[in-house]
Amino acid sequence: MTDVDGFEDPPAEVLAEAAASFGLLASPARLHIVWALAQGESDVTGLAERVGGALPAVSQHLTKLKLAGLVRSSRDGRRMVYFVDDPDVVAVVRMMVGRLAARAAAAPSRTLRRTGA
């Protein structure tokens, strides 16, 4: 592990887990779901309406996000409510989406660049 500017390189397992989490958030639909849940809890019907997705597709996205530990759920009577309870996930999503939205608003004629790895 190399120490550069006070930061040590994380172990390979941590990098792999982070890459998997970012990979899940690379889907616009899943990112929109996490963005919505970062603003407050919701059930799958409310999320489907908000993100404009079909109920089964949103449900599948939620399952993947839950398995990765990015989203949690709890029962509220007969309905299942989803939420993000990790403040770090909320902060990362809000920062990235917020910055890109601000850039787009400041330069509406400039298209956001797409990156691929």
Phi and psi in radians as a Rosetta constraint file:
Dihedral C 1 N 2 CA 2 C 2 CIRCULARHARMONIC -1.635 0.35
Dihedral N 2 CA 2 C 2 N 3 CIRCULARHARMONIC 2.366 0.35
Dihedral C 2 N 3 CA 3 C 3 CIRCULARHARMONIC -1.703 0.35
Dihedral N 3 CA 3 C 3 N 4 CIRCULARHARMONIC 1.927 0.35
Dihedral C 3 N 4 CA 4 C 4 CIRCULARHARMONIC -2.132 0.35
Dihedral N 4 CA 4 C 4 N 5 CIRCULARHARMONIC 2.120 0.35
Dihedral C 4 N 5 CA 5 C 5 CIRCULARHARMONIC 0.913 0.35
Dihedral N 5 CA 5 C 5 N 6 CIRCULARHARMONIC 0.647 0.35
Dihedral C 5 N 6 CA 6 C 6 CIRCULARHARMONIC 1.477 0.35
Dihedral N 6 CA 6 C 6 N 7 CIRCULARHARMONIC 0.038 0.35
Dihedral C 6 N 7 CA 7 C 7 CIRCULARHARMONIC -1.962 0.35
Dihedral N 7 CA 7 C 7 N 8 CIRCULARHARMONIC 2.265 0.35
Dihedral C 7 N 8 CA 8 C 8 CIRCULARHARMONIC -1.612 0.35
Dihedral N 8 CA 8 C 8 N 9 CIRCULARHARMONIC 2.553 0.35
Dihedral C 8 N 9 CA 9 C 9 CIRCULARHARMONIC -1.147 0.35
Dihedral N 9 CA 9 C 9 N 10 CIRCULARHARMONIC 2.330 0.35
Dihedral C 9 N 10 CA 10 C 10 CIRCULARHARMONIC -1.292 0.35
Dihedral N 10 CA 10 C 10 N 11 CIRCULARHARMONIC 2.816 0.35
Dihedral C 10 N 11 CA 11 C 11 CIRCULARHARMONIC -1.091 0.35
Dihedral N 11 CA 11 C 11 N 12 CIRCULARHARMONIC 2.737 0.35
Dihedral C 11 N 12 CA 12 C 12 CIRCULARHARMONIC -0.994 0.35
Dihedral N 12 CA 12 C 12 N 13 CIRCULARHARMONIC -0.639 0.35
Dihedral C 12 N 13 CA 13 C 13 CIRCULARHARMONIC -1.117 0.35
Dihedral N 13 CA 13 C 13 N 14 CIRCULARHARMONIC -0.676 0.35
Dihedral C 13 N 14 CA 14 C 14 CIRCULARHARMONIC -1.178 0.35
Dihedral N 14 CA 14 C 14 N 15 CIRCULARHARMONIC -0.744 0.35
Dihedral C 14 N 15 CA 15 C 15 CIRCULARHARMONIC -1.095 0.35
Dihedral N 15 CA 15 C 15 N 16 CIRCULARHARMONIC -0.699 0.35
Dihedral C 15 N 16 CA 16 C 16 CIRCULARHARMONIC -1.127 0.35
Dihedral N 16 CA 16 C 16 N 17 CIRCULARHARMONIC -0.734 0.35
Dihedral C 16 N 17 CA 17 C 17 CIRCULARHARMONIC -1.145 0.35
Dihedral N 17 CA 17 C 17 N 18 CIRCULARHARMONIC -0.728 0.35
Dihedral C 17 N 18 CA 18 C 18 CIRCULARHARMONIC -1.114 0.35
Dihedral N 18 CA 18 C 18 N 19 CIRCULARHARMONIC -0.743 0.35
Dihedral C 18 N 19 CA 19 C 19 CIRCULARHARMONIC -1.089 0.35
Dihedral N 19 CA 19 C 19 N 20 CIRCULARHARMONIC -0.684 0.35
Dihedral C 19 N 20 CA 20 C 20 CIRCULARHARMONIC -1.132 0.35
Dihedral N 20 CA 20 C 20 N 21 CIRCULARHARMONIC -0.721 0.35
Dihedral C 20 N 21 CA 21 C 21 CIRCULARHARMONIC -1.132 0.35
Dihedral N 21 CA 21 C 21 N 22 CIRCULARHARMONIC -0.796 0.35
Dihedral C 21 N 22 CA 22 C 22 CIRCULARHARMONIC -1.120 0.35
Dihedral N 22 CA 22 C 22 N 23 CIRCULARHARMONIC -0.601 0.35
Dihedral C 22 N 23 CA 23 C 23 CIRCULARHARMONIC -1.067 0.35
Dihedral N 23 CA 23 C 23 N 24 CIRCULARHARMONIC -0.722 0.35
Dihedral C 23 N 24 CA 24 C 24 CIRCULARHARMONIC -1.124 0.35
Dihedral N 24 CA 24 C 24 N 25 CIRCULARHARMONIC -0.656 0.35
Dihedral C 24 N 25 CA 25 C 25 CIRCULARHARMONIC -1.383 0.35
Dihedral N 25 CA 25 C 25 N 26 CIRCULARHARMONIC -0.086 0.35
Dihedral C 25 N 26 CA 26 C 26 CIRCULARHARMONIC -1.287 0.35
Dihedral N 26 CA 26 C 26 N 27 CIRCULARHARMONIC -0.260 0.35
Dihedral C 26 N 27 CA 27 C 27 CIRCULARHARMONIC -1.413 0.35
Dihedral N 27 CA 27 C 27 N 28 CIRCULARHARMONIC 2.139 0.35
Dihedral C 27 N 28 CA 28 C 28 CIRCULARHARMONIC -0.954 0.35
Dihedral N 28 CA 28 C 28 N 29 CIRCULARHARMONIC -0.665 0.35
Dihedral C 28 N 29 CA 29 C 29 CIRCULARHARMONIC -1.147 0.35
Dihedral N 29 CA 29 C 29 N 30 CIRCULARHARMONIC -0.798 0.35
Dihedral C 29 N 30 CA 30 C 30 CIRCULARHARMONIC -1.195 0.35
Dihedral N 30 CA 30 C 30 N 31 CIRCULARHARMONIC -0.656 0.35
Dihedral C 30 N 31 CA 31 C 31 CIRCULARHARMONIC -1.102 0.35
Dihedral N 31 CA 31 C 31 N 32 CIRCULARHARMONIC -0.713 0.35
Dihedral C 31 N 32 CA 32 C 32 CIRCULARHARMONIC -1.101 0.35
Dihedral N 32 CA 32 C 32 N 33 CIRCULARHARMONIC -0.706 0.35
Dihedral C 32 N 33 CA 33 C 33 CIRCULARHARMONIC -1.095 0.35
Dihedral N 33 CA 33 C 33 N 34 CIRCULARHARMONIC -0.827 0.35
Dihedral C 33 N 34 CA 34 C 34 CIRCULARHARMONIC -1.131 0.35
Dihedral N 34 CA 34 C 34 N 35 CIRCULARHARMONIC -0.692 0.35
Dihedral C 34 N 35 CA 35 C 35 CIRCULARHARMONIC -1.010 0.35
Dihedral N 35 CA 35 C 35 N 36 CIRCULARHARMONIC -0.835 0.35
Dihedral C 35 N 36 CA 36 C 36 CIRCULARHARMONIC -1.092 0.35
Dihedral N 36 CA 36 C 36 N 37 CIRCULARHARMONIC -0.751 0.35
Dihedral C 36 N 37 CA 37 C 37 CIRCULARHARMONIC -1.250 0.35
Dihedral N 37 CA 37 C 37 N 38 CIRCULARHARMONIC -0.418 0.35
Dihedral C 37 N 38 CA 38 C 38 CIRCULARHARMONIC -1.183 0.35
Dihedral N 38 CA 38 C 38 N 39 CIRCULARHARMONIC -0.360 0.35
Dihedral C 38 N 39 CA 39 C 39 CIRCULARHARMONIC -1.533 0.35
Dihedral N 39 CA 39 C 39 N 40 CIRCULARHARMONIC -0.333 0.35
Dihedral C 39 N 40 CA 40 C 40 CIRCULARHARMONIC 2.769 0.35
Dihedral N 40 CA 40 C 40 N 41 CIRCULARHARMONIC 2.829 0.35
Dihedral C 40 N 41 CA 41 C 41 CIRCULARHARMONIC -1.209 0.35
Dihedral N 41 CA 41 C 41 N 42 CIRCULARHARMONIC 2.787 0.35
Dihedral C 41 N 42 CA 42 C 42 CIRCULARHARMONIC -2.799 0.35
Dihedral N 42 CA 42 C 42 N 43 CIRCULARHARMONIC 2.757 0.35
Dihedral C 42 N 43 CA 43 C 43 CIRCULARHARMONIC -1.600 0.35
Dihedral N 43 CA 43 C 43 N 44 CIRCULARHARMONIC 3.009 0.35
Dihedral C 43 N 44 CA 44 C 44 CIRCULARHARMONIC -1.128 0.35
Dihedral N 44 CA 44 C 44 N 45 CIRCULARHARMONIC -0.604 0.35
Dihedral C 44 N 45 CA 45 C 45 CIRCULARHARMONIC -1.137 0.35
Dihedral N 45 CA 45 C 45 N 46 CIRCULARHARMONIC -0.798 0.35
Dihedral C 45 N 46 CA 46 C 46 CIRCULARHARMONIC -1.093 0.35
Dihedral N 46 CA 46 C 46 N 47 CIRCULARHARMONIC -0.688 0.35
Dihedral C 46 N 47 CA 47 C 47 CIRCULARHARMONIC -1.151 0.35
Dihedral N 47 CA 47 C 47 N 48 CIRCULARHARMONIC -0.758 0.35
Dihedral C 47 N 48 CA 48 C 48 CIRCULARHARMONIC -1.046 0.35
Dihedral N 48 CA 48 C 48 N 49 CIRCULARHARMONIC -0.736 0.35
Dihedral C 48 N 49 CA 49 C 49 CIRCULARHARMONIC -1.140 0.35
Dihedral N 49 CA 49 C 49 N 50 CIRCULARHARMONIC -0.739 0.35
Dihedral C 49 N 50 CA 50 C 50 CIRCULARHARMONIC -1.197 0.35
Dihedral N 50 CA 50 C 50 N 51 CIRCULARHARMONIC -0.762 0.35
Dihedral C 50 N 51 CA 51 C 51 CIRCULARHARMONIC -1.592 0.35
Dihedral N 51 CA 51 C 51 N 52 CIRCULARHARMONIC -0.100 0.35
Dihedral C 51 N 52 CA 52 C 52 CIRCULARHARMONIC 1.290 0.35
Dihedral N 52 CA 52 C 52 N 53 CIRCULARHARMONIC 0.551 0.35
Dihedral C 52 N 53 CA 53 C 53 CIRCULARHARMONIC -1.948 0.35
Dihedral N 53 CA 53 C 53 N 54 CIRCULARHARMONIC 2.814 0.35
Dihedral C 53 N 54 CA 54 C 54 CIRCULARHARMONIC -1.256 0.35
Dihedral N 54 CA 54 C 54 N 55 CIRCULARHARMONIC 2.530 0.35
Dihedral C 54 N 55 CA 55 C 55 CIRCULARHARMONIC -0.922 0.35
Dihedral N 55 CA 55 C 55 N 56 CIRCULARHARMONIC -0.834 0.35
Dihedral C 55 N 56 CA 56 C 56 CIRCULARHARMONIC -1.099 0.35
Dihedral N 56 CA 56 C 56 N 57 CIRCULARHARMONIC -0.656 0.35
Dihedral C 56 N 57 CA 57 C 57 CIRCULARHARMONIC -1.175 0.35
Dihedral N 57 CA 57 C 57 N 58 CIRCULARHARMONIC -0.762 0.35
Dihedral C 57 N 58 CA 58 C 58 CIRCULARHARMONIC -1.112 0.35
Dihedral N 58 CA 58 C 58 N 59 CIRCULARHARMONIC -0.698 0.35
Dihedral C 58 N 59 CA 59 C 59 CIRCULARHARMONIC -1.064 0.35
Dihedral N 59 CA 59 C 59 N 60 CIRCULARHARMONIC -0.743 0.35
Dihedral C 59 N 60 CA 60 C 60 CIRCULARHARMONIC -1.135 0.35
Dihedral N 60 CA 60 C 60 N 61 CIRCULARHARMONIC -0.731 0.35
Dihedral C 60 N 61 CA 61 C 61 CIRCULARHARMONIC -1.066 0.35
Dihedral N 61 CA 61 C 61 N 62 CIRCULARHARMONIC -0.756 0.35
Dihedral C 61 N 62 CA 62 C 62 CIRCULARHARMONIC -1.083 0.35
Dihedral N 62 CA 62 C 62 N 63 CIRCULARHARMONIC -0.680 0.35
Dihedral C 62 N 63 CA 63 C 63 CIRCULARHARMONIC -1.057 0.35
Dihedral N 63 CA 63 C 63 N 64 CIRCULARHARMONIC -0.801 0.35
Dihedral C 63 N 64 CA 64 C 64 CIRCULARHARMONIC -1.111 0.35
Dihedral N 64 CA 64 C 64 N 65 CIRCULARHARMONIC -0.754 0.35
Dihedral C 64 N 65 CA 65 C 65 CIRCULARHARMONIC -1.147 0.35
Dihedral N 65 CA 65 C 65 N 66 CIRCULARHARMONIC -0.626 0.35
Dihedral C 65 N 66 CA 66 C 66 CIRCULARHARMONIC -1.174 0.35
Dihedral N 66 CA 66 C 66 N 67 CIRCULARHARMONIC -0.786 0.35
Dihedral C 66 N 67 CA 67 C 67 CIRCULARHARMONIC -1.056 0.35
Dihedral N 67 CA 67 C 67 N 68 CIRCULARHARMONIC -0.559 0.35
Dihedral C 67 N 68 CA 68 C 68 CIRCULARHARMONIC -1.439 0.35
Dihedral N 68 CA 68 C 68 N 69 CIRCULARHARMONIC -0.135 0.35
Dihedral C 68 N 69 CA 69 C 69 CIRCULARHARMONIC 1.418 0.35
Dihedral N 69 CA 69 C 69 N 70 CIRCULARHARMONIC 0.222 0.35
Dihedral C 69 N 70 CA 70 C 70 CIRCULARHARMONIC -1.496 0.35
Dihedral N 70 CA 70 C 70 N 71 CIRCULARHARMONIC -0.409 0.35
Dihedral C 70 N 71 CA 71 C 71 CIRCULARHARMONIC -2.325 0.35
Dihedral N 71 CA 71 C 71 N 72 CIRCULARHARMONIC 2.561 0.35
Dihedral C 71 N 72 CA 72 C 72 CIRCULARHARMONIC -2.178 0.35
Dihedral N 72 CA 72 C 72 N 73 CIRCULARHARMONIC 2.956 0.35
Dihedral C 72 N 73 CA 73 C 73 CIRCULARHARMONIC -2.466 0.35
Dihedral N 73 CA 73 C 73 N 74 CIRCULARHARMONIC 2.774 0.35
Dihedral C 73 N 74 CA 74 C 74 CIRCULARHARMONIC -2.582 0.35
Dihedral N 74 CA 74 C 74 N 75 CIRCULARHARMONIC 2.709 0.35
Dihedral C 74 N 75 CA 75 C 75 CIRCULARHARMONIC -1.521 0.35
Dihedral N 75 CA 75 C 75 N 76 CIRCULARHARMONIC 2.322 0.35
Dihedral C 75 N 76 CA 76 C 76 CIRCULARHARMONIC -2.174 0.35
Dihedral N 76 CA 76 C 76 N 77 CIRCULARHARMONIC 1.557 0.35
Dihedral C 76 N 77 CA 77 C 77 CIRCULARHARMONIC 1.212 0.35
Dihedral N 77 CA 77 C 77 N 78 CIRCULARHARMONIC -2.111 0.35
Dihedral C 77 N 78 CA 78 C 78 CIRCULARHARMONIC -1.619 0.35
Dihedral N 78 CA 78 C 78 N 79 CIRCULARHARMONIC -0.121 0.35
Dihedral C 78 N 79 CA 79 C 79 CIRCULARHARMONIC -1.919 0.35
Dihedral N 79 CA 79 C 79 N 80 CIRCULARHARMONIC 2.694 0.35
Dihedral C 79 N 80 CA 80 C 80 CIRCULARHARMONIC -1.731 0.35
Dihedral N 80 CA 80 C 80 N 81 CIRCULARHARMONIC 2.258 0.35
Dihedral C 80 N 81 CA 81 C 81 CIRCULARHARMONIC -1.909 0.35
Dihedral N 81 CA 81 C 81 N 82 CIRCULARHARMONIC 2.358 0.35
Dihedral C 81 N 82 CA 82 C 82 CIRCULARHARMONIC -1.905 0.35
Dihedral N 82 CA 82 C 82 N 83 CIRCULARHARMONIC 2.603 0.35
Dihedral C 82 N 83 CA 83 C 83 CIRCULARHARMONIC -2.775 0.35
Dihedral N 83 CA 83 C 83 N 84 CIRCULARHARMONIC 2.833 0.35
Dihedral C 83 N 84 CA 84 C 84 CIRCULARHARMONIC -1.892 0.35
Dihedral N 84 CA 84 C 84 N 85 CIRCULARHARMONIC 2.056 0.35
Dihedral C 84 N 85 CA 85 C 85 CIRCULARHARMONIC -1.930 0.35
Dihedral N 85 CA 85 C 85 N 86 CIRCULARHARMONIC 0.173 0.35
Dihedral C 85 N 86 CA 86 C 86 CIRCULARHARMONIC -1.715 0.35
Dihedral N 86 CA 86 C 86 N 87 CIRCULARHARMONIC 1.897 0.35
Dihedral C 86 N 87 CA 87 C 87 CIRCULARHARMONIC -1.068 0.35
Dihedral N 87 CA 87 C 87 N 88 CIRCULARHARMONIC -0.457 0.35
Dihedral C 87 N 88 CA 88 C 88 CIRCULARHARMONIC -1.227 0.35
Dihedral N 88 CA 88 C 88 N 89 CIRCULARHARMONIC -0.710 0.35
Dihedral C 88 N 89 CA 89 C 89 CIRCULARHARMONIC -1.103 0.35
Dihedral N 89 CA 89 C 89 N 90 CIRCULARHARMONIC -0.787 0.35
Dihedral C 89 N 90 CA 90 C 90 CIRCULARHARMONIC -1.024 0.35
Dihedral N 90 CA 90 C 90 N 91 CIRCULARHARMONIC -0.795 0.35
Dihedral C 90 N 91 CA 91 C 91 CIRCULARHARMONIC -1.101 0.35
Dihedral N 91 CA 91 C 91 N 92 CIRCULARHARMONIC -0.762 0.35
Dihedral C 91 N 92 CA 92 C 92 CIRCULARHARMONIC -1.126 0.35
Dihedral N 92 CA 92 C 92 N 93 CIRCULARHARMONIC -0.815 0.35
Dihedral C 92 N 93 CA 93 C 93 CIRCULARHARMONIC -1.131 0.35
Dihedral N 93 CA 93 C 93 N 94 CIRCULARHARMONIC -0.811 0.35
Dihedral C 93 N 94 CA 94 C 94 CIRCULARHARMONIC -1.087 0.35
Dihedral N 94 CA 94 C 94 N 95 CIRCULARHARMONIC -0.712 0.35
Dihedral C 94 N 95 CA 95 C 95 CIRCULARHARMONIC -1.124 0.35
Dihedral N 95 CA 95 C 95 N 96 CIRCULARHARMONIC -0.889 0.35
Dihedral C 95 N 96 CA 96 C 96 CIRCULARHARMONIC -1.141 0.35
Dihedral N 96 CA 96 C 96 N 97 CIRCULARHARMONIC -0.892 0.35
Dihedral C 96 N 97 CA 97 C 97 CIRCULARHARMONIC -1.160 0.35
Dihedral N 97 CA 97 C 97 N 98 CIRCULARHARMONIC -0.711 0.35
Dihedral C 97 N 98 CA 98 C 98 CIRCULARHARMONIC -1.077 0.35
Dihedral N 98 CA 98 C 98 N 99 CIRCULARHARMONIC -0.759 0.35
Dihedral C 98 N 99 CA 99 C 99 CIRCULARHARMONIC -1.137 0.35
Dihedral N 99 CA 99 C 99 N 100 CIRCULARHARMONIC -0.758 0.35
Dihedral C 99 N 100 CA 100 C 100 CIRCULARHARMONIC -1.170 0.35
Dihedral N 100 CA 100 C 100 N 101 CIRCULARHARMONIC -0.645 0.35
Dihedral C 100 N 101 CA 101 C 101 CIRCULARHARMONIC -1.142 0.35
Dihedral N 101 CA 101 C 101 N 102 CIRCULARHARMONIC -0.703 0.35
Dihedral C 101 N 102 CA 102 C 102 CIRCULARHARMONIC -1.133 0.35
Dihedral N 102 CA 102 C 102 N 103 CIRCULARHARMONIC -0.711 0.35
Dihedral C 102 N 103 CA 103 C 103 CIRCULARHARMONIC -1.090 0.35
Dihedral N 103 CA 103 C 103 N 104 CIRCULARHARMONIC -0.776 0.35
Dihedral C 103 N 104 CA 104 C 104 CIRCULARHARMONIC -1.107 0.35
Dihedral N 104 CA 104 C 104 N 105 CIRCULARHARMONIC -0.665 0.35
Dihedral C 104 N 105 CA 105 C 105 CIRCULARHARMONIC -1.225 0.35
Dihedral N 105 CA 105 C 105 N 106 CIRCULARHARMONIC -0.610 0.35
Dihedral C 105 N 106 CA 106 C 106 CIRCULARHARMONIC -1.285 0.35
Dihedral N 106 CA 106 C 106 N 107 CIRCULARHARMONIC -0.539 0.35
Dihedral C 106 N 107 CA 107 C 107 CIRCULARHARMONIC -2.355 0.35
Dihedral N 107 CA 107 C 107 N 108 CIRCULARHARMONIC 1.257 0.35
Dihedral C 107 N 108 CA 108 C 108 CIRCULARHARMONIC -1.065 0.35
Dihedral N 108 CA 108 C 108 N 109 CIRCULARHARMONIC -0.428 0.35
Dihedral C 108 N 109 CA 109 C 109 CIRCULARHARMONIC -1.389 0.35
Dihedral N 109 CA 109 C 109 N 110 CIRCULARHARMONIC -0.335 0.35
Dihedral C 109 N 110 CA 110 C 110 CIRCULARHARMONIC -1.481 0.35
Dihedral N 110 CA 110 C 110 N 111 CIRCULARHARMONIC 2.221 0.35
Dihedral C 110 N 111 CA 111 C 111 CIRCULARHARMONIC -1.485 0.35
Dihedral N 111 CA 111 C 111 N 112 CIRCULARHARMONIC 2.547 0.35
Dihedral C 111 N 112 CA 112 C 112 CIRCULARHARMONIC -1.185 0.35
Dihedral N 112 CA 112 C 112 N 113 CIRCULARHARMONIC 2.418 0.35
Dihedral C 112 N 113 CA 113 C 113 CIRCULARHARMONIC -1.374 0.35
Dihedral N 113 CA 113 C 113 N 114 CIRCULARHARMONIC 2.512 0.35
Dihedral C 113 N 114 CA 114 C 114 CIRCULARHARMONIC -1.703 0.35
Dihedral N 114 CA 114 C 114 N 115 CIRCULARHARMONIC 2.318 0.35
Dihedral C 114 N 115 CA 115 C 115 CIRCULARHARMONIC -1.989 0.35
Dihedral N 115 CA 115 C 115 N 116 CIRCULARHARMONIC 2.561 0.35
Dihedral C 115 N 116 CA 116 C 116 CIRCULARHARMONIC -2.378 0.35
Dihedral N 116 CA 116 C 116 N 117 CIRCULARHARMONIC 2.516 0.35
